[in-house]
């Protein structure tokens, strides 16, 4: 029951972020301007901005976003990186 709610909230959050993507992209572009020393922008700033824009899946029909988000969640289940990040959170920060 709770995991189903989690999935539903993830879909809703993605759709909200997607609707606000132009403002988010503007903020990212403003941060990138003159901050080439930030690790997230090092190398190819234009490519980084473009990849960020693509993560919102602007060409994906809204009714397909639910499947996309569920797919991301399914990929994360049992993923070794997810497990190790969870372990780190428990060890370093005390989040259980």
N, C-alpha and C positions, 0 to 999 in steps of 0.2 A: 504494500500500500504506500509506504513512504517513498520507496524508490520510484514508483509510478508518479508520485507528486513531484519528486526531484526532476524526473524527465520532463514533465509538463512545464515546470518552472524554467528549466534550461531552454526549452523551445520559446517560451514567452520572452525570456531575456534576450535571446538571439534576435527575435523579431523586433524588439524595441531598439536594440543596438543597431540593427540593420536600418531601421527607419531614421536613426540619428547619424548614420555613417558619414554624411557630408560634413557635419560638425566635428565628428571624431577625426576625420581625415584632415580637416582644416587645422585642428589642434596639433596633429602629428606633423603636418607640413611646417607649421610655425615653430615647433620644437626642433625640427631638423635643420631649419635655417640658422646657420652659424653654430651649430652644435655637432660638428662632425666628429668630435672626440667622444661622444656618447657611443657606447658599444653597440647599441641597437641600430645606429645609423652609420657605423664605420663601414668603409668599403664603398658601396654603391647606394647612396641615399635614395635616388629615384627608384631603384629596384625595390628597396625596402618599403617605400611608400606604396608602390604598385602592388606588392605582395600583401600588404595590410589591407588595401582596398579589395583585393580579391577574396580575402577571408570572409567578407560579408556576403559573398555569393550574389552580387547584384543582378546577374542574369538568370538566377534560379527563380522560378515562379514561387510565390509565397506559399502555395499549398504543398510544395515539395520541400520546404524548409524543415518541416517536422521530420521527414525521413532523413534529411541531412544531419540534423542535430542528433537524432537517435543513433545514426551511424557513427558519429563521433563518440558518443557515450559507449556504444558497443565496442569500438576499437580500444577504448581506454580500459575496459574491463579485463583484468588479468595482465595488462601491459606491464612489463618489468619496470619501465620508467615511472609509471604511476605508483607501483608498489614501493619503489625506493624513495620516491618523493614523500609518500605517506609515512614511511619509516623515519625519514629525516624530520618531518613535522613532529612526530612523536618524540624523537630523541632530543632535538634542538629547541623546540618551542613548547613541547608538552601538550600538543594538540592530539586528541584521541578520537 
